[in-house]
């Protein structure tokens, strides 16, 4: 499923925890991650800094 998303064969995939509090939305060229708190977001950002966009806005 993730490979097909990366290859733009499928779209609209959402991966969530059982309570739908955290969402991973992969797409060809990247992914969006929605977390429950800004602290959790900051921890994820710091852990995966090499995955972030080099664009000044971070997008």
PDBQT receptor file of N, H, CA, C and O in Angstrom, charges set to zero:
ATOM      1  N   UNK A   1       0.825  -1.180   0.000  1.00  0.00    +0.000 N 
ATOM      2  CA  UNK A   1       0.000   0.000   0.000  1.00  0.00    +0.000 C 
ATOM      3  C   UNK A   1       0.879   1.256   0.000  1.00  0.00    +0.000 C 
ATOM      4  O   UNK A   1       0.636   2.178  -0.779  1.00  0.00    +0.000 OA
ATOM      5  N   UNK A   2       1.896   1.299   0.866  1.00  0.00    +0.000 N 
ATOM      6  H   UNK A   2       2.094   0.550   1.499  1.00  0.00    +0.000 HD
ATOM      7  CA  UNK A   2       2.765   2.472   0.908  1.00  0.00    +0.000 C 
ATOM      8  C   UNK A   2       3.574   2.614  -0.382  1.00  0.00    +0.000 C 
ATOM      9  O   UNK A   2       3.766   3.727  -0.873  1.00  0.00    +0.000 OA
ATOM     10  N   UNK A   3       4.042   1.510  -0.924  1.00  0.00    +0.000 N 
ATOM     11  H   UNK A   3       3.886   0.606  -0.525  1.00  0.00    +0.000 HD
ATOM     12  CA  UNK A   3       4.783   1.556  -2.188  1.00  0.00    +0.000 C 
ATOM     13  C   UNK A   3       3.890   2.071  -3.307  1.00  0.00    +0.000 C 
ATOM     14  O   UNK A   3       4.311   2.914  -4.099  1.00  0.00    +0.000 OA
ATOM     15  N   UNK A   4       2.653   1.568  -3.380  1.00  0.00    +0.000 N 
ATOM     16  H   UNK A   4       2.310   0.883  -2.737  1.00  0.00    +0.000 HD
ATOM     17  CA  UNK A   4       1.728   2.035  -4.412  1.00  0.00    +0.000 C 
ATOM     18  C   UNK A   4       1.408   3.519  -4.239  1.00  0.00    +0.000 C 
ATOM     19  O   UNK A   4       1.219   4.224  -5.230  1.00  0.00    +0.000 OA
ATOM     20  N   UNK A   5       1.345   3.998  -3.011  1.00  0.00    +0.000 N 
ATOM     21  H   UNK A   5       1.498   3.425  -2.206  1.00  0.00    +0.000 HD
ATOM     22  CA  UNK A   5       1.131   5.424  -2.764  1.00  0.00    +0.000 C 
ATOM     23  C   UNK A   5       2.338   6.223  -3.242  1.00  0.00    +0.000 C 
ATOM     24  O   UNK A   5       2.187   7.247  -3.909  1.00  0.00    +0.000 OA
ATOM     25  N   UNK A   6       3.528   5.756  -2.902  1.00  0.00    +0.000 N 
ATOM     26  H   UNK A   6       3.651   4.924  -2.360  1.00  0.00    +0.000 HD
ATOM     27  CA  UNK A   6       4.753   6.443  -3.321  1.00  0.00    +0.000 C 
ATOM     28  C   UNK A   6       4.884   6.469  -4.838  1.00  0.00    +0.000 C 
ATOM     29  O   UNK A   6       5.425   7.421  -5.400  1.00  0.00    +0.000 OA
ATOM     30  N   UNK A   7       4.396   5.434  -5.497  1.00  0.00    +0.000 N 
ATOM     31  H   UNK A   7       3.956   4.661  -5.040  1.00  0.00    +0.000 HD
ATOM     32  CA  UNK A   7       4.461   5.361  -6.956  1.00  0.00    +0.000 C 
ATOM     33  C   UNK A   7       3.254   6.017  -7.619  1.00  0.00    +0.000 C 
ATOM     34  O   UNK A   7       3.086   5.914  -8.834  1.00  0.00    +0.000 OA
ATOM     35  N   UNK A   8       2.419   6.685  -6.840  1.00  0.00    +0.000 N 
ATOM     36  H   UNK A   8       2.555   6.768  -5.853  1.00  0.00    +0.000 HD
ATOM     37  CA  UNK A   8       1.237   7.405  -7.331  1.00  0.00    +0.000 C 
ATOM     38  C   UNK A   8       0.236   6.491  -8.031  1.00  0.00    +0.000 C 
ATOM     39  O   UNK A   8      -0.448   6.906  -8.966  1.00  0.00    +0.000 OA
ATOM     40  N   UNK A   9       0.157   5.241  -7.569  1.00  0.00    +0.000 N 
ATOM     41  H   UNK A   9       0.713   4.904  -6.809  1.00  0.00    +0.000 HD
ATOM     42  CA  UNK A   9      -0.832   4.299  -8.102  1.00  0.00    +0.000 C 
ATOM     43  C   UNK A   9      -2.137   4.367  -7.316  1.00  0.00    +0.000 C 
ATOM     44  O   UNK A   9      -3.203   4.077  -7.859  1.00  0.00    +0.000 OA
ATOM     45  N   UNK A  10      -2.061   4.748  -6.044  1.00  0.00    +0.000 N 
ATOM     46  H   UNK A  10      -1.195   4.984  -5.603  1.00  0.00    +0.000 HD
ATOM     47  CA  UNK A  10      -3.247   4.931  -5.209  1.00  0.00    +0.000 C 
ATOM     48  C   UNK A  10      -3.099   6.250  -4.456  1.00  0.00    +0.000 C 
ATOM     49  O   UNK A  10      -1.991   6.761  -4.294  1.00  0.00    +0.000 OA
ATOM     50  N   UNK A  11      -4.211   6.787  -4.005  1.00  0.00    +0.000 N 
ATOM     51  H   UNK A  11      -5.111   6.371  -4.137  1.00  0.00    +0.000 HD
ATOM     52  CA  UNK A  11      -4.189   8.057  -3.272  1.00  0.00    +0.000 C 
ATOM     53  C   UNK A  11      -5.259   8.019  -2.185  1.00  0.00    +0.000 C 
ATOM     54  O   UNK A  11      -6.100   7.121  -2.146  1.00  0.00    +0.000 OA
ATOM     55  N   UNK A  12      -5.205   9.002  -1.318  1.00  0.00    +0.000 N 
ATOM     56  H   UNK A  12      -4.522   9.732  -1.350  1.00  0.00    +0.000 HD
ATOM     57  CA  UNK A  12      -6.222   9.110  -0.278  1.00  0.00    +0.000 C 
ATOM     58  C   UNK A  12      -6.043   8.133   0.864  1.00  0.00    +0.000 C 
ATOM     59  O   UNK A  12      -7.013   7.794   1.543  1.00  0.00    +0.000 OA
ATOM     60  N   UNK A  13      -4.827   7.674   1.089  1.00  0.00    +0.000 N 
ATOM     61  H   UNK A  13      -4.039   7.949   0.537  1.00  0.00    +0.000 HD
ATOM     62  CA  UNK A  13      -4.545   6.715   2.161  1.00  0.00    +0.000 C 
ATOM     63  C   UNK A  13      -4.338   7.473   3.467  1.00  0.00    +0.000 C 
ATOM     64  O   UNK A  13      -3.582   8.443   3.523  1.00  0.00    +0.000 OA
ATOM     65  N   UNK A  14      -5.012   7.020   4.505  1.00  0.00    +0.000 N 
ATOM     66  H   UNK A  14      -5.626   6.232   4.459  1.00  0.00    +0.000 HD
ATOM     67  CA  UNK A  14      -4.802   7.547   5.859  1.00  0.00    +0.000 C 
ATOM     68  C   UNK A  14      -4.513   6.376   6.771  1.00  0.00    +0.000 C 
ATOM     69  O   UNK A  14      -5.239   5.382   6.766  1.00  0.00    +0.000 OA
ATOM     70  N   UNK A  15      -3.459   6.491   7.551  1.00  0.00    +0.000 N 
ATOM     71  H   UNK A  15      -2.869   7.299   7.555  1.00  0.00    +0.000 HD
ATOM     72  CA  UNK A  15      -3.102   5.468   8.536  1.00  0.00    +0.000 C 
ATOM     73  C   UNK A  15      -3.264   6.122   9.903  1.00  0.00    +0.000 C 
ATOM     74  O   UNK A  15      -2.673   7.169  10.166  1.00  0.00    +0.000 OA
ATOM     75  N   UNK A  16      -4.058   5.512  10.769  1.00  0.00    +0.000 N 
ATOM     76  H   UNK A  16      -4.538   4.661  10.556  1.00  0.00    +0.000 HD
ATOM     77  CA  UNK A  16      -4.342   6.118  12.061  1.00  0.00    +0.000 C 
ATOM     78  C   UNK A  16      -4.148   5.108  13.181  1.00  0.00    +0.000 C 
ATOM     79  O   UNK A  16      -4.058   3.902  12.955  1.00  0.00    +0.000 OA
ATOM     80  N   UNK A  17      -4.087   5.642  14.401  1.00  0.00    +0.000 N 
ATOM     81  H   UNK A  17      -4.160   6.622  14.585  1.00  0.00    +0.000 HD
ATOM     82  CA  UNK A  17      -4.153   4.765  15.555  1.00  0.00    +0.000 C 
ATOM     83  C   UNK A  17      -5.635   4.411  15.768  1.00  0.00    +0.000 C 
ATOM     84  O   UNK A  17      -6.504   4.970  15.099  1.00  0.00    +0.000 OA
ATOM     85  N   UNK A  18      -5.916   3.507  16.674  1.00  0.00    +0.000 N 
ATOM     86  H   UNK A  18      -5.209   3.053  17.217  1.00  0.00    +0.000 HD
ATOM     87  CA  UNK A  18      -7.287   3.021  16.837  1.00  0.00    +0.000 C 
ATOM     88  C   UNK A  18      -8.268   4.081  17.306  1.00  0.00    +0.000 C 
ATOM     89  O   UNK A  18      -9.474   3.931  17.108  1.00  0.00    +0.000 OA
ATOM     90  N   UNK A  19      -7.779   5.151  17.924  1.00  0.00    +0.000 N 
ATOM     91  H   UNK A  19      -6.800   5.274  18.085  1.00  0.00    +0.000 HD
ATOM     92  CA  UNK A  19      -8.666   6.225  18.381  1.00  0.00    +0.000 C 
ATOM     93  C   UNK A  19      -8.672   7.418  17.426  1.00  0.00    +0.000 C 
ATOM     94  O   UNK A  19      -9.303   8.440  17.698  1.00  0.00    +0.000 OA
ATOM     95  N   UNK A  20      -7.961   7.277  16.302  1.00  0.00    +0.000 N 
ATOM     96  H   UNK A  20      -7.448   6.447  16.081  1.00  0.00    +0.000 HD
ATOM     97  CA  UNK A  20      -7.847   8.317  15.284  1.00  0.00    +0.000 C 
ATOM     98  C   UNK A  20      -7.344   9.641  15.856  1.00  0.00    +0.000 C 
ATOM     99  O   UNK A  20      -7.818  10.714  15.482  1.00  0.00    +0.000 OA
ATOM    100  N   UNK A  21      -6.376   9.548  16.770  1.00  0.00    +0.000 N 
ATOM    101  H   UNK A  21      -5.991   8.676  17.074  1.00  0.00    +0.000 HD
ATOM    102  CA  UNK A  21      -5.771  10.744  17.342  1.00  0.00    +0.000 C 
ATOM    103  C   UNK A  21      -4.506  11.139  16.605  1.00  0.00    +0.000 C 
ATOM    104  O   UNK A  21      -4.098  12.300  16.642  1.00  0.00    +0.000 OA
ATOM    105  N   UNK A  22      -3.893  10.193  15.944  1.00  0.00    +0.000 N 
ATOM    106  H   UNK A  22      -4.225   9.250  15.914  1.00  0.00    +0.000 HD
ATOM    107  CA  UNK A  22      -2.686  10.449  15.167  1.00  0.00    +0.000 C 
ATOM    108  C   UNK A  22      -2.920   9.932  13.758  1.00  0.00    +0.000 C 
ATOM    109  O   UNK A  22      -3.407   8.818  13.566  1.00  0.00    +0.000 OA
ATOM    110  N   UNK A  23      -2.566  10.753  12.774  1.00  0.00    +0.000 N 
ATOM    111  H   UNK A  23      -2.170  11.657  12.930  1.00  0.00    +0.000 HD
ATOM    112  CA  UNK A  23      -2.853  10.401  11.389  1.00  0.00    +0.000 C 
ATOM    113  C   UNK A  23      -1.589  10.557  10.557  1.00  0.00    +0.000 C 
ATOM    114  O   UNK A  23      -0.884  11.561  10.650  1.00  0.00    +0.000 OA
ATOM    115  N   UNK A  24      -1.320   9.550   9.748  1.00  0.00    +0.000 N 
ATOM    116  H   UNK A  24      -1.892   8.734   9.673  1.00  0.00    +0.000 HD
ATOM    117  CA  UNK A  24      -0.213   9.586   8.790  1.00  0.00    +0.000 C 
ATOM    118  C   UNK A  24      -0.852   9.557   7.403  1.00  0.00    +0.000 C 
ATOM    119  O   UNK A  24      -1.588   8.625   7.080  1.00  0.00    +0.000 OA
ATOM    120  N   UNK A  25      -0.576  10.564   6.590  1.00  0.00    +0.000 N 
ATOM    121  H   UNK A  25       0.022  11.321   6.853  1.00  0.00    +0.000 HD
ATOM    122  CA  UNK A  25      -1.143  10.665   5.245  1.00  0.00    +0.000 C 
ATOM    123  C   UNK A  25      -0.011  10.678   4.218  1.00  0.00    +0.000 C 
ATOM    124  O   UNK A  25       0.523  11.736   3.885  1.00  0.00    +0.000 OA
ATOM    125  N   UNK A  26       0.352   9.484   3.716  1.00  0.00    +0.000 N 
ATOM    126  H   UNK A  26      -0.082   8.625   3.987  1.00  0.00    +0.000 HD
ATOM    127  CA  UNK A  26       1.421   9.427   2.713  1.00  0.00    +0.000 C 
ATOM    128  C   UNK A  26       0.899   9.813   1.332  1.00  0.00    +0.000 C 
ATOM    129  O   UNK A  26      -0.276   9.617   1.020  1.00  0.00    +0.000 OA
ATOM    130  N   UNK A  27       1.783  10.360   0.518  1.00  0.00    +0.000 N 
ATOM    131  H   UNK A  27       2.738  10.519   0.771  1.00  0.00    +0.000 HD
ATOM    132  CA  UNK A  27       1.468  10.662  -0.877  1.00  0.00    +0.000 C 
ATOM    133  C   UNK A  27       2.763  10.613  -1.657  1.00  0.00    +0.000 C 
ATOM    134  O   UNK A  27       3.843  10.592  -1.068  1.00  0.00    +0.000 OA
ATOM    135  N   UNK A  28       2.668  10.595  -2.982  1.00  0.00    +0.000 N 
ATOM    136  H   UNK A  28       1.791  10.613  -3.461  1.00  0.00    +0.000 HD
ATOM    137  CA  UNK A  28       3.905  10.540  -3.757  1.00  0.00    +0.000 C 
ATOM    138  C   UNK A  28       4.703  11.806  -3.491  1.00  0.00    +0.000 C 
ATOM    139  O   UNK A  28       4.212  12.914  -3.706  1.00  0.00    +0.000 OA
ATOM    140  N   UNK A  29       5.911  11.643  -3.033  1.00  0.00    +0.000 N 
ATOM    141  H   UNK A  29       6.310  10.742  -2.859  1.00  0.00    +0.000 HD
ATOM    142  CA  UNK A  29       6.767  12.781  -2.728  1.00  0.00    +0.000 C 
ATOM    143  C   UNK A  29       6.799  13.172  -1.268  1.00  0.00    +0.000 C 
ATOM    144  O   UNK A  29       7.512  14.113  -0.919  1.00  0.00    +0.000 OA
ATOM    145  N   UNK A  30       6.066  12.503  -0.395  1.00  0.00    +0.000 N 
ATOM    146  H   UNK A  30       5.486  11.739  -0.679  1.00  0.00    +0.000 HD
ATOM    147  CA  UNK A  30       6.126  12.874   1.013  1.00  0.00    +0.000 C 
ATOM    148  C   UNK A  30       4.979  12.310   1.833  1.00  0.00    +0.000 C 
ATOM    149  O   UNK A  30       4.330  11.334   1.456  1.00  0.00    +0.000 OA
ATOM    150  N   UNK A  31       4.754  12.955   2.963  1.00  0.00    +0.000 N 
ATOM    151  H   UNK A  31       5.281  13.748   3.270  1.00  0.00    +0.000 HD
ATOM    152  CA  UNK A  31       3.678  12.535   3.855  1.00  0.00    +0.000 C 
ATOM    153  C   UNK A  31       3.375  13.675   4.810  1.00  0.00    +0.000 C 
ATOM    154  O   UNK A  31       4.237  14.501   5.109  1.00  0.00    +0.000 OA
ATOM    155  N   UNK A  32       2.155  13.708   5.278  1.00  0.00    +0.000 N 
ATOM    156  H   UNK A  32       1.455  13.037   5.035  1.00  0.00    +0.000 HD
ATOM    157  CA  UNK A  32       1.762  14.611   6.350  1.00  0.00    +0.000 C 
ATOM    158  C   UNK A  32       1.495  13.763   7.587  1.00  0.00    +0.000 C 
ATOM    159  O   UNK A  32       0.944  12.666   7.496  1.00  0.00    +0.000 OA
ATOM    160  N   UNK A  33       1.888  14.280   8.734  1.00  0.00    +0.000 N 
ATOM    161  H   UNK A  33       2.336  15.171   8.809  1.00  0.00    +0.000 HD
ATOM    162  CA  UNK A  33       1.661  13.584   9.997  1.00  0.00    +0.000 C 
ATOM    163  C   UNK A  33       0.938  14.550  10.932  1.00  0.00    +0.000 C 
ATOM    164  O   UNK A  33       1.406  15.662  11.178  1.00  0.00    +0.000 OA
ATOM    165  N   UNK A  34      -0.194  14.115  11.442  1.00  0.00    +0.000 N 
ATOM    166  H   UNK A  34      -0.574  13.212  11.242  1.00  0.00    +0.000 HD
ATOM    167  CA  UNK A  34      -0.984  14.919  12.373  1.00  0.00    +0.000 C 
ATOM    168  C   UNK A  34      -0.905  14.256  13.745  1.00  0.00    +0.000 C 
ATOM    169  O   UNK A  34      -1.249  13.086  13.906  1.00  0.00    +0.000 OA
ATOM    170  N   UNK A  35      -0.448  15.021  14.725  1.00  0.00    +0.000 N 
ATOM    171  H   UNK A  35      -0.168  15.972  14.594  1.00  0.00    +0.000 HD
ATOM    172  CA  UNK A  35      -0.235  14.492  16.074  1.00  0.00    +0.000 C 
ATOM    173  C   UNK A  35      -1.114  15.237  17.066  1.00  0.00    +0.000 C 
ATOM    174  O   UNK A  35      -1.754  16.226  16.708  1.00  0.00    +0.000 OA
ATOM    175  N   UNK A  36      -1.149  14.774  18.302  1.00  0.00    +0.000 N 
ATOM    176  H   UNK A  36      -0.628  13.971  18.593  1.00  0.00    +0.000 HD
ATOM    177  CA  UNK A  36      -2.100  15.297  19.279  1.00  0.00    +0.000 C 
ATOM    178  C   UNK A  36      -1.657  16.567  19.983  1.00  0.00    +0.000 C 
ATOM    179  O   UNK A  36      -2.498  17.363  20.400  1.00  0.00    +0.000 OA
ATOM    180  N   UNK A  37      -0.352  16.772  20.125  1.00  0.00    +0.000 N 
ATOM    181  H   UNK A  37       0.331  16.126  19.786  1.00  0.00    +0.000 HD
ATOM    182  CA  UNK A  37       0.124  17.949  20.853  1.00  0.00    +0.000 C 
ATOM    183  C   UNK A  37       1.314  18.569  20.133  1.00  0.00    +0.000 C 
ATOM    184  O   UNK A  37       1.965  17.916  19.318  1.00  0.00    +0.000 OA
ATOM    185  N   UNK A  38       1.589  19.811  20.431  1.00  0.00    +0.000 N 
ATOM    186  H   UNK A  38       1.060  20.342  21.093  1.00  0.00    +0.000 HD
ATOM    187  CA  UNK A  38       2.766  20.452  19.839  1.00  0.00    +0.000 C 
ATOM    188  C   UNK A  38       4.054  19.819  20.369  1.00  0.00    +0.000 C 
ATOM    189  O   UNK A  38       5.054  19.775  19.654  1.00  0.00    +0.000 OA
ATOM    190  N   UNK A  39       4.044  19.331  21.607  1.00  0.00    +0.000 N 
ATOM    191  H   UNK A  39       3.231  19.367  22.189  1.00  0.00    +0.000 HD
ATOM    192  CA  UNK A  39       5.226  18.634  22.142  1.00  0.00    +0.000 C 
ATOM    193  C   UNK A  39       5.511  17.365  21.347  1.00  0.00    +0.000 C 
ATOM    194  O   UNK A  39       6.658  17.083  20.999  1.00  0.00    +0.000 OA
ATOM    195  N   UNK A  40       4.463  16.607  21.065  1.00  0.00    +0.000 N 
ATOM    196  H   UNK A  40       3.531  16.836  21.348  1.00  0.00    +0.000 HD
ATOM    197  CA  UNK A  40       4.622  15.387  20.275  1.00  0.00    +0.000 C 
ATOM    198  C   UNK A  40       5.117  15.738  18.866  1.00  0.00    +0.000 C 
ATOM    199  O   UNK A  40       5.970  15.041  18.316  1.00  0.00    +0.000 OA
ATOM    200  N   UNK A  41       4.591  16.795  18.295  1.00  0.00    +0.000 N 
ATOM    201  H   UNK A  41       3.897  17.361  18.742  1.00  0.00    +0.000 HD
ATOM    202  CA  UNK A  41       5.036  17.267  16.985  1.00  0.00    +0.000 C 
ATOM    203  C   UNK A  41       6.514  17.621  17.013  1.00  0.00    +0.000 C 
ATOM    204  O   UNK A  41       7.266  17.228  16.121  1.00  0.00    +0.000 OA
ATOM    205  N   UNK A  42       6.934  18.364  18.034  1.00  0.00    +0.000 N 
ATOM    206  H   UNK A  42       6.323  18.684  18.759  1.00  0.00    +0.000 HD
ATOM    207  CA  UNK A  42       8.334  18.781  18.134  1.00  0.00    +0.000 C 
ATOM    208  C   UNK A  42       9.267  17.590  18.292  1.00  0.00    +0.000 C 
ATOM    209  O   UNK A  42      10.355  17.576  17.716  1.00  0.00    +0.000 OA
ATOM    210  N   UNK A  43       8.856  16.597  19.061  1.00  0.00    +0.000 N 
ATOM    211  H   UNK A  43       7.972  16.608  19.529  1.00  0.00    +0.000 HD
ATOM    212  CA  UNK A  43       9.669  15.393  19.229  1.00  0.00    +0.000 C 
ATOM    213  C   UNK A  43       9.821  14.656  17.903  1.00  0.00    +0.000 C 
ATOM    214  O   UNK A  43      10.912  14.197  17.565  1.00  0.00    +0.000 OA
ATOM    215  N   UNK A  44       8.730  14.544  17.155  1.00  0.00    +0.000 N 
ATOM    216  H   UNK A  44       7.843  14.917  17.429  1.00  0.00    +0.000 HD
ATOM    217  CA  UNK A  44       8.773  13.881  15.850  1.00  0.00    +0.000 C 
ATOM    218  C   UNK A  44       9.666  14.677  14.896  1.00  0.00    +0.000 C 
ATOM    219  O   UNK A  44      10.477  14.092  14.178  1.00  0.00    +0.000 OA
ATOM    220  N   UNK A  45       9.527  15.985  14.882  1.00  0.00    +0.000 N 
ATOM    221  H   UNK A  45       8.868  16.460  15.465  1.00  0.00    +0.000 HD
ATOM    222  CA  UNK A  45      10.349  16.843  14.024  1.00  0.00    +0.000 C 
ATOM    223  C   UNK A  45      11.830  16.665  14.349  1.00  0.00    +0.000 C 
ATOM    224  O   UNK A  45      12.650  16.504  13.445  1.00  0.00    +0.000 OA
ATOM    225  N   UNK A  46      12.174  16.694  15.633  1.00  0.00    +0.000 N 
ATOM    226  H   UNK A  46      11.509  16.825  16.368  1.00  0.00    +0.000 HD
ATOM    227  CA  UNK A  46      13.570  16.571  16.045  1.00  0.00    +0.000 C 
ATOM    228  C   UNK A  46      14.137  15.186  15.742  1.00  0.00    +0.000 C 
ATOM    229  O   UNK A  46      15.320  15.052  15.429  1.00  0.00    +0.000 OA
ATOM    230  N   UNK A  47      13.308  14.173  15.833  1.00  0.00    +0.000 N 
ATOM    231  H   UNK A  47      12.347  14.281  16.088  1.00  0.00    +0.000 HD
ATOM    232  CA  UNK A  47      13.748  12.805  15.575  1.00  0.00    +0.000 C 
ATOM    233  C   UNK A  47      13.980  12.554  14.082  1.00  0.00    +0.000 C 
ATOM    234  O   UNK A  47      14.804  11.718  13.710  1.00  0.00    +0.000 OA
ATOM    235  N   UNK A  48      13.249  13.283  13.230  1.00  0.00    +0.000 N 
ATOM    236  H   UNK A  48      12.580  13.962  13.533  1.00  0.00    +0.000 HD
ATOM    237  CA  UNK A  48      13.323  13.025  11.787  1.00  0.00    +0.000 C 
ATOM    238  C   UNK A  48      13.650  14.292  11.001  1.00  0.00    +0.000 C 
ATOM    239  O   UNK A  48      13.067  14.542   9.945  1.00  0.00    +0.000 OA
ATOM    240  N   UNK A  49      14.566  15.075  11.509  1.00  0.00    +0.000 N 
ATOM    241  H   UNK A  49      15.039  14.873  12.366  1.00  0.00    +0.000 HD
ATOM    242  CA  UNK A  49      14.913  16.352  10.893  1.00  0.00    +0.000 C 
ATOM    243  C   UNK A  49      15.372  16.186   9.441  1.00  0.00    +0.000 C 
ATOM    244  O   UNK A  49      15.150  17.077   8.621  1.00  0.00    +0.000 OA
ATOM    245  N   UNK A  50      16.002  15.065   9.118  1.00  0.00    +0.000 N 
ATOM    246  H   UNK A  50      16.182  14.341   9.784  1.00  0.00    +0.000 HD
ATOM    247  CA  UNK A  50      16.480  14.850   7.753  1.00  0.00    +0.000 C 
ATOM    248  C   UNK A  50      15.347  14.572   6.768  1.00  0.00    +0.000 C 
ATOM    249  O   UNK A  50      15.577  14.574   5.559  1.00  0.00    +0.000 OA
ATOM    250  N   UNK A  51      14.129  14.332   7.257  1.00  0.00    +0.000 N 
ATOM    251  H   UNK A  51      13.942  14.331   8.239  1.00  0.00    +0.000 HD
ATOM    252  CA  UNK A  51      12.976  14.101   6.387  1.00  0.00    +0.000 C 
ATOM    253  C   UNK A  51      12.284  15.415   6.007  1.00  0.00    +0.000 C 
ATOM    254  O   UNK A  51      11.465  15.434   5.088  1.00  0.00    +0.000 OA
ATOM    255  N   UNK A  52      12.598  16.493   6.690  1.00  0.00    +0.000 N 
ATOM    256  H   UNK A  52      13.263  16.478   7.437  1.00  0.00    +0.000 HD
ATOM    257  CA  UNK A  52      11.865  17.746   6.492  1.00  0.00    +0.000 C 
ATOM    258  C   UNK A  52      12.287  18.443   5.202  1.00  0.00    +0.000 C 
ATOM    259  O   UNK A  52      13.403  18.265   4.714  1.00  0.00    +0.000 OA
ATOM    260  N   UNK A  53      11.382  19.228   4.675  1.00  0.00    +0.000 N 
ATOM    261  H   UNK A  53      10.476  19.373   5.072  1.00  0.00    +0.000 HD
ATOM    262  CA  UNK A  53      11.646  20.028   3.489  1.00  0.00    +0.000 C 
ATOM    263  C   UNK A  53      12.748  21.036   3.768  1.00  0.00    +0.000 C 
ATOM    264  O   UNK A  53      12.853  21.568   4.873  1.00  0.00    +0.000 OA
ATOM    265  N   UNK A  54      13.566  21.293   2.761  1.00  0.00    +0.000 N 
ATOM    266  H   UNK A  54      13.481  20.861   1.863  1.00  0.00    +0.000 HD
ATOM    267  CA  UNK A  54      14.607  22.317   2.911  1.00  0.00    +0.000 C 
ATOM    268  C   UNK A  54      14.069  23.716   2.589  1.00  0.00    +0.000 C 
ATOM    269  O   UNK A  54      14.789  24.706   2.720  1.00  0.00    +0.000 OA
ATOM    270  N   UNK A  55      12.821  23.792   2.175  1.00  0.00    +0.000 N 
ATOM    271  H   UNK A  55      12.236  22.988   2.069  1.00  0.00    +0.000 HD
ATOM    272  CA  UNK A  55      12.206  25.097   1.870  1.00  0.00    +0.000 C 
ATOM    273  C   UNK A  55      12.149  25.931   3.153  1.00  0.00    +0.000 C 
ATOM    274  O   UNK A  55      11.845  25.381   4.212  1.00  0.00    +0.000 OA
ATOM    275  N   UNK A  56      12.427  27.228   3.098  1.00  0.00    +0.000 N 
ATOM    276  H   UNK A  56      12.673  27.675   2.238  1.00  0.00    +0.000 HD
ATOM    277  CA  UNK A  56      12.440  28.071   4.297  1.00  0.00    +0.000 C 
ATOM    278  C   UNK A  56      11.145  28.020   5.119  1.00  0.00    +0.000 C 
ATOM    279  O   UNK A  56      11.183  28.173   6.340  1.00  0.00    +0.000 OA
ATOM    280  N   UNK A  57      10.008  27.807   4.461  1.00  0.00    +0.000 N 
ATOM    281  H   UNK A  57       9.977  27.682   3.470  1.00  0.00    +0.000 HD
ATOM    282  CA  UNK A  57       8.741  27.743   5.191  1.00  0.00    +0.000 C 
ATOM    283  C   UNK A  57       8.550  26.388   5.871  1.00  0.00    +0.000 C 
ATOM    284  O   UNK A  57       7.672  26.237   6.721  1.00  0.00    +0.000 OA
ATOM    285  N   UNK A  58       9.376  25.397   5.498  1.00  0.00    +0.000 N 
ATOM    286  H   UNK A  58      10.090  25.520   4.808  1.00  0.00    +0.000 HD
ATOM    287  CA  UNK A  58       9.240  24.056   6.047  1.00  0.00    +0.000 C 
ATOM    288  C   UNK A  58       8.228  23.206   5.301  1.00  0.00    +0.000 C 
ATOM    289  O   UNK A  58       8.011  22.046   5.650  1.00  0.00    +0.000 OA
ATOM    290  N   UNK A  59       7.614  23.770   4.288  1.00  0.00    +0.000 N 
ATOM    291  H   UNK A  59       7.790  24.712   4.005  1.00  0.00    +0.000 HD
ATOM    292  CA  UNK A  59       6.595  23.021   3.518  1.00  0.00    +0.000 C 
ATOM    293  C   UNK A  59       7.178  22.427   2.270  1.00  0.00    +0.000 C 
ATOM    294  O   UNK A  59       6.468  21.769   1.509  1.00  0.00    +0.000 OA
TER     295      UNK A  59
